[in-house]
Each structure stands twice: as structure tokens, then as C-alpha cells.
Amino acid sequence: MELHLYSDEEAGRIARNFFENEYHDPGIQKWGGFRTGHWGATLKTQQGSQKNSK
């Protein structure tokens, strides 16, 4: 197996092409240990509990 080494310019071009055309950023999946969907549900549950306790 032969390892192909890229020049800095060629590696930059390949990386730029990948991020501009192929990479899809999924966004924040986790925040503070929570999955973002669970975080929102937890906040709504806590807010509902606080309103009911008043």
C-alpha cells in the first residue's frame, strides 16, 4: 500500500471542498450532558412543576 502525501495547498483545497459540499453539521446534539431534546422537555417539566406549586 502506498501512502499519498498532499502538499499543504492541495490538502487545504480537499478539506475546503469537503466542508463546502459534503459535510452536514448536525448542530448541537448534547448540551451539559443532556441531549437537546431532553433538555427542552426537562425545562418544560420543571417550569410546569413550579407553576403548579405556587
Predicted model as a PDB file, atoms N, CA, C, CB and O in Angstrom, pLDDT in the B-factor column:
MODEL        1                                                                  
ATOM      1  N   MET A   1       0.846  -1.177   0.000  1.00 82.00           N  
ATOM      2  CA  MET A   1       0.000   0.000   0.000  1.00 82.00           C  
ATOM      3  C   MET A   1       0.890   1.238   0.000  1.00 82.00           C  
ATOM      4  CB  MET A   1      -0.962  -0.001   1.221  1.00 82.00           C  
ATOM      5  O   MET A   1       1.849   1.324   0.767  1.00 82.00           O  
ATOM      6  N   GLU A   2       0.568   2.183  -0.858  1.00 88.00           N  
ATOM      7  CA  GLU A   2       1.355   3.405  -0.965  1.00 88.00           C  
ATOM      8  C   GLU A   2       0.600   4.561  -0.315  1.00 88.00           C  
ATOM      9  CB  GLU A   2       1.675   3.726  -2.446  1.00 88.00           C  
ATOM     10  O   GLU A   2      -0.589   4.760  -0.563  1.00 88.00           O  
ATOM     11  N   LEU A   3       1.300   5.309   0.508  1.00 88.00           N  
ATOM     12  CA  LEU A   3       0.708   6.453   1.189  1.00 88.00           C  
ATOM     13  C   LEU A   3       0.939   7.695   0.330  1.00 88.00           C  
ATOM     14  CB  LEU A   3       1.313   6.637   2.622  1.00 88.00           C  
ATOM     15  O   LEU A   3       2.072   8.035  -0.009  1.00 88.00           O  
ATOM     16  N   HIS A   4      -0.170   8.366  -0.015  1.00 85.00           N  
ATOM     17  CA  HIS A   4      -0.065   9.582  -0.817  1.00 85.00           C  
ATOM     18  C   HIS A   4       0.003  10.780   0.115  1.00 85.00           C  
ATOM     19  CB  HIS A   4      -1.263   9.713  -1.802  1.00 85.00           C  
ATOM     20  O   HIS A   4      -0.899  10.975   0.930  1.00 85.00           O  
ATOM     21  N   LEU A   5       1.045  11.579   0.013  1.00 92.00           N  
ATOM     22  CA  LEU A   5       1.179  12.782   0.825  1.00 92.00           C  
ATOM     23  C   LEU A   5       0.743  13.988  -0.008  1.00 92.00           C  
ATOM     24  CB  LEU A   5       2.646  12.955   1.336  1.00 92.00           C  
ATOM     25  O   LEU A   5       1.117  14.124  -1.173  1.00 92.00           O  
ATOM     26  N   TYR A   6      -0.039  14.841   0.598  1.00 93.00           N  
ATOM     27  CA  TYR A   6      -0.542  16.029  -0.084  1.00 93.00           C  
ATOM     28  C   TYR A   6       0.277  17.243   0.321  1.00 93.00           C  
ATOM     29  CB  TYR A   6      -2.034  16.253   0.233  1.00 93.00           C  
ATOM     30  O   TYR A   6       0.771  17.322   1.446  1.00 93.00           O  
ATOM     31  N   SER A   7       0.416  18.177  -0.588  1.00 95.00           N  
ATOM     32  CA  SER A   7       1.027  19.457  -0.238  1.00 95.00           C  
ATOM     33  C   SER A   7       0.015  20.209   0.635  1.00 95.00           C  
ATOM     34  CB  SER A   7       1.423  20.296  -1.535  1.00 95.00           C  
ATOM     35  O   SER A   7      -1.168  19.869   0.646  1.00 95.00           O  
ATOM     36  N   ASP A   8       0.471  21.212   1.354  1.00 95.00           N  
ATOM     37  CA  ASP A   8      -0.430  21.996   2.202  1.00 95.00           C  
ATOM     38  C   ASP A   8      -1.550  22.620   1.374  1.00 95.00           C  
ATOM     39  CB  ASP A   8       0.352  23.093   2.948  1.00 95.00           C  
ATOM     40  O   ASP A   8      -2.703  22.650   1.804  1.00 95.00           O  
ATOM     41  N   GLU A   9      -1.212  23.113   0.199  1.00 96.00           N  
ATOM     42  CA  GLU A   9      -2.198  23.753  -0.673  1.00 96.00           C  
ATOM     43  C   GLU A   9      -3.257  22.747  -1.129  1.00 96.00           C  
ATOM     44  CB  GLU A   9      -1.504  24.384  -1.894  1.00 96.00           C  
ATOM     45  O   GLU A   9      -4.453  23.038  -1.101  1.00 96.00           O  
ATOM     46  N   GLU A  10      -2.809  21.568  -1.548  1.00 96.00           N  
ATOM     47  CA  GLU A  10      -3.730  20.539  -2.027  1.00 96.00           C  
ATOM     48  C   GLU A  10      -4.601  20.007  -0.882  1.00 96.00           C  
ATOM     49  CB  GLU A  10      -2.948  19.385  -2.683  1.00 96.00           C  
ATOM     50  O   GLU A  10      -5.794  19.772  -1.073  1.00 96.00           O  
ATOM     51  N   ALA A  11      -4.015  19.817   0.299  1.00 95.00           N  
ATOM     52  CA  ALA A  11      -4.777  19.353   1.459  1.00 95.00           C  
ATOM     53  C   ALA A  11      -5.834  20.386   1.840  1.00 95.00           C  
ATOM     54  CB  ALA A  11      -3.836  19.076   2.657  1.00 95.00           C  
ATOM     55  O   ALA A  11      -6.960  20.023   2.181  1.00 95.00           O  
ATOM     56  N   GLY A  12      -5.485  21.653   1.786  1.00 96.00           N  
ATOM     57  CA  GLY A  12      -6.445  22.722   2.078  1.00 96.00           C  
ATOM     58  C   GLY A  12      -7.589  22.736   1.088  1.00 96.00           C  
ATOM     59  O   GLY A  12      -8.744  22.930   1.468  1.00 96.00           O  
ATOM     60  N   ARG A  13      -7.273  22.531  -0.190  1.00 96.00           N  
ATOM     61  CA  ARG A  13      -8.305  22.503  -1.228  1.00 96.00           C  
ATOM     62  C   ARG A  13      -9.253  21.330  -1.017  1.00 96.00           C  
ATOM     63  CB  ARG A  13      -7.666  22.422  -2.622  1.00 96.00           C  
ATOM     64  O   ARG A  13     -10.467  21.478  -1.151  1.00 96.00           O  
ATOM     65  N   ILE A  14      -8.702  20.169  -0.689  1.00 95.00           N  
ATOM     66  CA  ILE A  14      -9.523  18.975  -0.456  1.00 95.00           C  
ATOM     67  C   ILE A  14     -10.429  19.183   0.762  1.00 95.00           C  
ATOM     68  CB  ILE A  14      -8.625  17.724  -0.253  1.00 95.00           C  
ATOM     69  O   ILE A  14     -11.619  18.874   0.714  1.00 95.00           O  
ATOM     70  N   ALA A  15      -9.862  19.705   1.846  1.00 95.00           N  
ATOM     71  CA  ALA A  15     -10.642  19.944   3.064  1.00 95.00           C  
ATOM     72  C   ALA A  15     -11.739  20.973   2.811  1.00 95.00           C  
ATOM     73  CB  ALA A  15      -9.727  20.418   4.208  1.00 95.00           C  
ATOM     74  O   ALA A  15     -12.879  20.770   3.230  1.00 95.00           O  
ATOM     75  N   ARG A  16     -11.416  22.068   2.137  1.00 96.00           N  
ATOM     76  CA  ARG A  16     -12.390  23.116   1.837  1.00 96.00           C  
ATOM     77  C   ARG A  16     -13.534  22.561   1.005  1.00 96.00           C  
ATOM     78  CB  ARG A  16     -11.720  24.283   1.102  1.00 96.00           C  
ATOM     79  O   ARG A  16     -14.700  22.853   1.270  1.00 96.00           O  
ATOM     80  N   ASN A  17     -13.200  21.755  -0.008  1.00 96.00           N  
ATOM     81  CA  ASN A  17     -14.216  21.141  -0.855  1.00 96.00           C  
ATOM     82  C   ASN A  17     -15.130  20.230  -0.029  1.00 96.00           C  
ATOM     83  CB  ASN A  17     -13.555  20.345  -1.995  1.00 96.00           C  
ATOM     84  O   ASN A  17     -16.348  20.244  -0.207  1.00 96.00           O  
ATOM     85  N   PHE A  18     -14.540  19.439   0.871  1.00 95.00           N  
ATOM     86  CA  PHE A  18     -15.325  18.543   1.715  1.00 95.00           C  
ATOM     87  C   PHE A  18     -16.309  19.328   2.577  1.00 95.00           C  
ATOM     88  CB  PHE A  18     -14.403  17.700   2.601  1.00 95.00           C  
ATOM     89  O   PHE A  18     -17.494  18.998   2.614  1.00 95.00           O  
ATOM     90  N   PHE A  19     -15.831  20.365   3.273  1.00 93.00           N  
ATOM     91  CA  PHE A  19     -16.700  21.104   4.180  1.00 93.00           C  
ATOM     92  C   PHE A  19     -17.733  21.945   3.443  1.00 93.00           C  
ATOM     93  CB  PHE A  19     -15.872  21.988   5.076  1.00 93.00           C  
ATOM     94  O   PHE A  19     -18.824  22.161   3.972  1.00 93.00           O  
ATOM     95  N   GLU A  20     -17.433  22.422   2.256  1.00 94.00           N  
ATOM     96  CA  GLU A  20     -18.386  23.220   1.499  1.00 94.00           C  
ATOM     97  C   GLU A  20     -19.452  22.368   0.816  1.00 94.00           C  
ATOM     98  CB  GLU A  20     -17.658  24.043   0.468  1.00 94.00           C  
ATOM     99  O   GLU A  20     -20.582  22.826   0.642  1.00 94.00           O  
ATOM    100  N   ASN A  21     -19.117  21.135   0.425  1.00 94.00           N  
ATOM    101  CA  ASN A  21     -20.028  20.358  -0.410  1.00 94.00           C  
ATOM    102  C   ASN A  21     -20.554  19.059   0.194  1.00 94.00           C  
ATOM    103  CB  ASN A  21     -19.356  20.042  -1.662  1.00 94.00           C  
ATOM    104  O   ASN A  21     -21.622  18.591  -0.200  1.00 94.00           O  
ATOM    105  N   GLU A  22     -19.833  18.474   1.134  1.00 92.00           N  
ATOM    106  CA  GLU A  22     -20.218  17.143   1.596  1.00 92.00           C  
ATOM    107  C   GLU A  22     -20.585  17.069   3.067  1.00 92.00           C  
ATOM    108  CB  GLU A  22     -19.117  16.196   1.331  1.00 92.00           C  
ATOM    109  O   GLU A  22     -21.426  16.254   3.447  1.00 92.00           O  
ATOM    110  N   TYR A  23     -19.978  17.896   3.903  1.00 89.00           N  
ATOM    111  CA  TYR A  23     -20.184  17.805   5.343  1.00 89.00           C  
ATOM    112  C   TYR A  23     -21.503  18.446   5.730  1.00 89.00           C  
ATOM    113  CB  TYR A  23     -19.028  18.467   6.098  1.00 89.00           C  
ATOM    114  O   TYR A  23     -21.809  19.557   5.298  1.00 89.00           O  
ATOM    115  N   HIS A  24     -22.284  17.748   6.544  1.00 83.00           N  
ATOM    116  CA  HIS A  24     -23.521  18.301   7.079  1.00 83.00           C  
ATOM    117  C   HIS A  24     -23.369  18.417   8.589  1.00 83.00           C  
ATOM    118  CB  HIS A  24     -24.756  17.415   6.699  1.00 83.00           C  
ATOM    119  O   HIS A  24     -23.218  17.405   9.273  1.00 83.00           O  
ATOM    120  N   ASP A  25     -23.407  19.622   9.113  1.00 78.00           N  
ATOM    121  CA  ASP A  25     -23.275  19.852  10.543  1.00 78.00           C  
ATOM    122  C   ASP A  25     -24.592  19.503  11.225  1.00 78.00           C  
ATOM    123  CB  ASP A  25     -22.870  21.322  10.837  1.00 78.00           C  
ATOM    124  O   ASP A  25     -25.614  20.126  10.941  1.00 78.00           O  
ATOM    125  N   PRO A  26     -24.586  18.517  12.121  1.00 74.00           N  
ATOM    126  CA  PRO A  26     -25.833  18.124  12.774  1.00 74.00           C  
ATOM    127  C   PRO A  26     -26.278  19.095  13.857  1.00 74.00           C  
ATOM    128  CB  PRO A  26     -25.683  16.758  13.367  1.00 74.00           C  
ATOM    129  O   PRO A  26     -27.346  18.917  14.441  1.00 74.00           O  
ATOM    130  N   GLY A  27     -25.480  20.114  14.133  1.00 72.00           N  
ATOM    131  CA  GLY A  27     -25.824  21.058  15.187  1.00 72.00           C  
ATOM    132  C   GLY A  27     -25.483  20.477  16.552  1.00 72.00           C  
ATOM    133  O   GLY A  27     -24.877  19.411  16.657  1.00 72.00           O  
ATOM    134  N   ILE A  28     -25.875  21.184  17.571  1.00 67.00           N  
ATOM    135  CA  ILE A  28     -25.582  20.722  18.926  1.00 67.00           C  
ATOM    136  C   ILE A  28     -26.482  19.537  19.243  1.00 67.00           C  
ATOM    137  CB  ILE A  28     -25.779  21.865  19.968  1.00 67.00           C  
ATOM    138  O   ILE A  28     -27.707  19.653  19.236  1.00 67.00           O  
ATOM    139  N   GLN A  29     -25.866  18.407  19.517  1.00 67.00           N  
ATOM    140  CA  GLN A  29     -26.614  17.209  19.888  1.00 67.00           C  
ATOM    141  C   GLN A  29     -26.737  17.099  21.408  1.00 67.00           C  
ATOM    142  CB  GLN A  29     -25.935  15.953  19.316  1.00 67.00           C  
ATOM    143  O   GLN A  29     -27.735  16.599  21.927  1.00 67.00           O  
ATOM    144  N   LYS A  30     -25.712  17.572  22.106  1.00 64.00           N  
ATOM    145  CA  LYS A  30     -25.716  17.496  23.566  1.00 64.00           C  
ATOM    146  C   LYS A  30     -25.310  18.846  24.134  1.00 64.00           C  
ATOM    147  CB  LYS A  30     -24.764  16.377  24.075  1.00 64.00           C  
ATOM    148  O   LYS A  30     -24.507  19.570  23.546  1.00 64.00           O  
ATOM    149  N   TRP A  31     -25.872  19.167  25.273  1.00 64.00           N  
ATOM    150  CA  TRP A  31     -25.504  20.385  25.973  1.00 64.00           C  
ATOM    151  C   TRP A  31     -25.545  20.065  27.458  1.00 64.00           C  
ATOM    152  CB  TRP A  31     -26.457  21.584  25.608  1.00 64.00           C  
ATOM    153  O   TRP A  31     -26.588  19.664  27.975  1.00 64.00           O  
ATOM    154  N   GLY A  32     -24.450  20.233  28.136  1.00 65.00           N  
ATOM    155  CA  GLY A  32     -24.389  19.980  29.562  1.00 65.00           C  
ATOM    156  C   GLY A  32     -24.757  18.555  29.942  1.00 65.00           C  
ATOM    157  O   GLY A  32     -25.294  18.321  31.025  1.00 65.00           O  
ATOM    158  N   GLY A  33     -24.475  17.604  29.065  1.00 64.00           N  
ATOM    159  CA  GLY A  33     -24.775  16.211  29.358  1.00 64.00           C  
ATOM    160  C   GLY A  33     -26.162  15.780  28.914  1.00 64.00           C  
ATOM    161  O   GLY A  33     -26.449  14.583  28.893  1.00 64.00           O  
ATOM    162  N   PHE A  34     -27.033  16.721  28.558  1.00 64.00           N  
ATOM    163  CA  PHE A  34     -28.377  16.406  28.087  1.00 64.00           C  
ATOM    164  C   PHE A  34     -28.403  16.422  26.575  1.00 64.00           C  
ATOM    165  CB  PHE A  34     -29.408  17.395  28.654  1.00 64.00           C  
ATOM    166  O   PHE A  34     -27.723  17.233  25.947  1.00 64.00           O  
ATOM    167  N   ARG A  35     -29.172  15.546  25.993  1.00 65.00           N  
ATOM    168  CA  ARG A  35     -29.473  15.707  24.573  1.00 65.00           C  
ATOM    169  C   ARG A  35     -30.410  16.897  24.497  1.00 65.00           C  
ATOM    170  CB  ARG A  35     -30.115  14.391  23.928  1.00 65.00           C  
ATOM    171  O   ARG A  35     -31.262  17.063  25.371  1.00 65.00           O  
ATOM    172  N   THR A  36     -30.275  17.727  23.479  1.00 65.00           N  
ATOM    173  CA  THR A  36     -31.018  18.987  23.445  1.00 65.00           C  
ATOM    174  C   THR A  36     -32.528  18.768  23.518  1.00 65.00           C  
ATOM    175  CB  THR A  36     -30.673  19.759  22.183  1.00 65.00           C  
ATOM    176  O   THR A  36     -33.224  19.582  24.124  1.00 65.00           O  
ATOM    177  N   GLY A  37     -33.051  17.715  22.932  1.00 65.00           N  
ATOM    178  CA  GLY A  37     -34.483  17.438  23.027  1.00 65.00           C  
ATOM    179  C   GLY A  37     -34.902  17.125  24.449  1.00 65.00           C  
ATOM    180  O   GLY A  37     -35.967  17.554  24.892  1.00 65.00           O  
ATOM    181  N   HIS A  38     -34.070  16.376  25.171  1.00 63.00           N  
ATOM    182  CA  HIS A  38     -34.372  16.056  26.559  1.00 63.00           C  
ATOM    183  C   HIS A  38     -34.253  17.288  27.443  1.00 63.00           C  
ATOM    184  CB  HIS A  38     -33.448  14.956  27.063  1.00 63.00           C  
ATOM    185  O   HIS A  38     -35.000  17.440  28.409  1.00 63.00           O  
ATOM    186  N   TRP A  39     -33.315  18.164  27.113  1.00 62.00           N  
ATOM    187  CA  TRP A  39     -33.123  19.399  27.883  1.00 62.00           C  
ATOM    188  C   TRP A  39     -34.380  20.242  27.821  1.00 62.00           C  
ATOM    189  CB  TRP A  39     -31.913  20.201  27.354  1.00 62.00           C  
ATOM    190  O   TRP A  39     -34.845  20.731  28.851  1.00 62.00           O  
ATOM    191  N   GLY A  40     -34.936  20.422  26.641  1.00 68.00           N  
ATOM    192  CA  GLY A  40     -36.169  21.207  26.500  1.00 68.00           C  
ATOM    193  C   GLY A  40     -37.320  20.573  27.252  1.00 68.00           C  
ATOM    194  O   GLY A  40     -38.087  21.275  27.910  1.00 68.00           O  
ATOM    195  N   ALA A  41     -37.453  19.267  27.169  1.00 71.00           N  
ATOM    196  CA  ALA A  41     -38.529  18.569  27.875  1.00 71.00           C  
ATOM    197  C   ALA A  41     -38.351  18.703  29.386  1.00 71.00           C  
ATOM    198  CB  ALA A  41     -38.566  17.080  27.470  1.00 71.00           C  
ATOM    199  O   ALA A  41     -39.331  18.878  30.111  1.00 71.00           O  
ATOM    200  N   THR A  42     -37.115  18.623  29.864  1.00 71.00           N  
ATOM    201  CA  THR A  42     -36.839  18.765  31.293  1.00 71.00           C  
ATOM    202  C   THR A  42     -37.200  20.168  31.767  1.00 71.00           C  
ATOM    203  CB  THR A  42     -35.359  18.465  31.592  1.00 71.00           C  
ATOM    204  O   THR A  42     -37.804  20.326  32.828  1.00 71.00           O  
ATOM    205  N   LEU A  43     -36.838  21.180  30.995  1.00 73.00           N  
ATOM    206  CA  LEU A  43     -37.170  22.555  31.365  1.00 73.00           C  
ATOM    207  C   LEU A  43     -38.680  22.754  31.433  1.00 73.00           C  
ATOM    208  CB  LEU A  43     -36.554  23.541  30.367  1.00 73.00           C  
ATOM    209  O   LEU A  43     -39.176  23.375  32.373  1.00 73.00           O  
ATOM    210  N   LYS A  44     -39.411  22.240  30.460  1.00 76.00           N  
ATOM    211  CA  LYS A  44     -40.868  22.383  30.457  1.00 76.00           C  
ATOM    212  C   LYS A  44     -41.482  21.693  31.666  1.00 76.00           C  
ATOM    213  CB  LYS A  44     -41.463  21.811  29.165  1.00 76.00           C  
ATOM    214  O   LYS A  44     -42.406  22.221  32.284  1.00 76.00           O  
ATOM    215  N   THR A  45     -40.968  20.512  32.005  1.00 79.00           N  
ATOM    216  CA  THR A  45     -41.467  19.782  33.162  1.00 79.00           C  
ATOM    217  C   THR A  45     -41.211  20.570  34.443  1.00 79.00           C  
ATOM    218  CB  THR A  45     -40.812  18.396  33.247  1.00 79.00           C  
ATOM    219  O   THR A  45     -42.093  20.682  35.294  1.00 79.00           O  
ATOM    220  N   GLN A  46     -39.995  21.118  34.581  1.00 76.00           N  
ATOM    221  CA  GLN A  46     -39.655  21.892  35.775  1.00 76.00           C  
ATOM    222  C   GLN A  46     -40.494  23.159  35.864  1.00 76.00           C  
ATOM    223  CB  GLN A  46     -38.165  22.248  35.776  1.00 76.00           C  
ATOM    224  O   GLN A  46     -40.948  23.527  36.947  1.00 76.00           O  
ATOM    225  N   GLN A  47     -40.704  23.827  34.734  1.00 75.00           N  
ATOM    226  CA  GLN A  47     -41.500  25.050  34.736  1.00 75.00           C  
ATOM    227  C   GLN A  47     -42.945  24.743  35.100  1.00 75.00           C  
ATOM    228  CB  GLN A  47     -41.430  25.743  33.368  1.00 75.00           C  
ATOM    229  O   GLN A  47     -43.582  25.508  35.824  1.00 75.00           O  
ATOM    230  N   GLY A  48     -43.461  23.634  34.602  1.00 72.00           N  
ATOM    231  CA  GLY A  48     -44.828  23.227  34.947  1.00 72.00           C  
ATOM    232  C   GLY A  48     -44.960  22.912  36.418  1.00 72.00           C  
ATOM    233  O   GLY A  48     -45.972  23.246  37.034  1.00 72.00           O  
ATOM    234  N   SER A  49     -43.943  22.267  37.000  1.00 70.00           N  
ATOM    235  CA  SER A  49     -43.954  21.944  38.428  1.00 70.00           C  
ATOM    236  C   SER A  49     -43.933  23.207  39.276  1.00 70.00           C  
ATOM    237  CB  SER A  49     -42.761  21.054  38.785  1.00 70.00           C  
ATOM    238  O   SER A  49     -44.606  23.283  40.304  1.00 70.00           O  
ATOM    239  N   GLN A  50     -43.161  24.196  38.844  1.00 66.00           N  
ATOM    240  CA  GLN A  50     -43.061  25.443  39.608  1.00 66.00           C  
ATOM    241  C   GLN A  50     -44.379  26.192  39.568  1.00 66.00           C  
ATOM    242  CB  GLN A  50     -41.930  26.330  39.062  1.00 66.00           C  
ATOM    243  O   GLN A  50     -44.780  26.770  40.578  1.00 66.00           O  
ATOM    244  N   LYS A  51     -45.069  26.201  38.427  1.00 64.00           N  
ATOM    245  CA  LYS A  51     -46.355  26.908  38.313  1.00 64.00           C  
ATOM    246  C   LYS A  51     -47.407  26.220  39.173  1.00 64.00           C  
ATOM    247  CB  LYS A  51     -46.826  26.966  36.835  1.00 64.00           C  
ATOM    248  O   LYS A  51     -48.227  26.890  39.802  1.00 64.00           O  
ATOM    249  N   ASN A  52     -47.394  24.885  39.208  1.00 62.00           N  
ATOM    250  CA  ASN A  52     -48.392  24.145  39.976  1.00 62.00           C  
ATOM    251  C   ASN A  52     -48.162  24.261  41.475  1.00 62.00           C  
ATOM    252  CB  ASN A  52     -48.385  22.688  39.570  1.00 62.00           C  
ATOM    253  O   ASN A  52     -49.107  24.121  42.251  1.00 62.00           O  
ATOM    254  N   SER A  53     -46.935  24.512  41.898  1.00 61.00           N  
ATOM    255  CA  SER A  53     -46.628  24.579  43.328  1.00 61.00           C  
ATOM    256  C   SER A  53     -46.916  25.967  43.912  1.00 61.00           C  
ATOM    257  CB  SER A  53     -45.163  24.211  43.565  1.00 61.00           C  
ATOM    258  O   SER A  53     -46.852  26.141  45.129  1.00 61.00           O  
ATOM    259  N   LYS A  54     -47.226  26.946  43.078  1.00 56.00           N  
ATOM    260  CA  LYS A  54     -47.483  28.318  43.569  1.00 56.00           C  
ATOM    261  C   LYS A  54     -48.901  28.467  44.032  1.00 56.00           C  
ATOM    262  CB  LYS A  54     -47.190  29.355  42.485  1.00 56.00           C  
ATOM    263  O   LYS A  54     -49.296  29.545  44.475  1.00 56.00           O  
TER     264      LYS A  54                                                      
ENDMDL                                                                          
END                                                                             
